[in-house]
Amino acid sequence: MDLASITLKQAADLLRQRTVSAVELTQFFLDRIVTHNPELNAFITVDAEGALTAARQADARLAAGQGGPLTGIPLAVKDLFCTKGVRTTCASRMLANFTPPYESTVTRRLQEAGMVMLGKTNMDEFAMGSSNETSYFGPVRNPWDRSRTPGGSSGGSAAAVAAGLCVAALGTDTGGSIRQPASMTGITGLKPTYGRVSRFGMIAFASSLDQAGPMTRTVEDAALLLQAMAGHDPLDATSIDQPVEDYGSLLAQDKGPQERMRGLRIGIPQEYYTDGMAAAVRKSLEEAIRVFQDLGAVCQPVALPCTDYAIPTYYIIAPAEASSNLARYDGIRFGYRCEQPADLADMFARSRSEGFGAEVKRRIMLGTYVLSSGYYDAFYRKAQKVRRLIADDFQAAFTQVDLLLTPTAPETAFRIGEKNADPVKMYLSDIFTINVNLAGLPALSVPCGWDAQNLPIGLQLIGRPLQEGTLLSAGHAFQQVTAWHTRRAYE
Ligand code: GLN
């Protein structure tokens, strides 16, 4: 079997049968990272020693018959999850030398399940971006075409999965940062319901929108990861205190795709089918709709009238929260400090000027502006009201249908540098994903086609709050009858 394109489920079987050991599997991916990372730039930090230690522990557990479905599986982690003793930079000069003294809840849970962390993946600085070009550590390249971006901000995790540098990866999604790069690299990505997964130890960008999720080769793999990540955490007051569904068993049930989809009502939001959508994306979506219909789903148009307000609303709320969250980087307690400050004010100003990149500064200025006393009502409060209307749109749609089906991104991977001069153009990359975060809903991206330039296209399924199970079941049904998710970007 080709280990580079192995799924999590297949790897778990091989490990349990002892066909391969966790140490062998880990070494295999560490070797691939050495070979391919220089051209892709997917990892900021590789922790070979830590990974091999964890792999040896996993092998001991497996040998004692105490392994679970994730024991011994090599994982790549976006570099905004705090990992105790392992440098965590958020792709910023501000944190380039930051080694957290504690572990994020998500990575702790996955380590307790026996996963092996290979290293920390590249991303847009503080997760602000849609192309991975704002990283202090340089852009990530898309394994399907190295002159193009892998999307962002979880572009390093997406490229690592797509290029076979790990079995699975962790991303975070504030406005599309799991789903859009998943779509642009031909992999599967899930943003859970806001609060389903703990944010403790995730470096905050926009706290009311941020959510961690799996980036994998298949929906089945995403289900296994989510199951271990999800659940209430007393350390995160916004985490939801509701039982976690057994997503793994849900997909393992001996059910055919028809049985999964029969009678399910899928809404097609009419507002999404605008001129902004590339022709190849539209064509793939239409084919995907037919696949779901053939499986017995009922597809019908639905209206989300506030769709046009999603981007302006997000670019008020997210920067407002970011400006507040990023106030902690003052050069005093941790992070970058400028050389030889003249006085305290000089230290604040220069540490922040030198430590943050241009996009982060743009967001801090926007956010500070919309929160300032003269403009708070005109911008921030109004945006909060529109956010409610956007959530109400979804709620109304979900009285008629069980799921929504849309493209994940309006176009396929764009060239590095193509949108840099025009931030608004860049912001439009998230036009189909951003409103999902504003409404706090779960959404899944799976590959559904390739365009004429051999670049992947993704479809997005959006579900009701906490109905990750329905999303995963539908995504799995799609993967049972299509082969898009088996395409590989490498030999
Ligand atoms: N591209 C969006 C932004 O720049 C979303 C990023 C994200 O989801 N982290 O804010």
Residues whose N, C-alpha, C, O or C-beta is under 5 A from the ligand:
A	BS01	LIG	A127 M128 G129 S130 G152 S153 T172 D173 T174 G175 G176 S177 D430
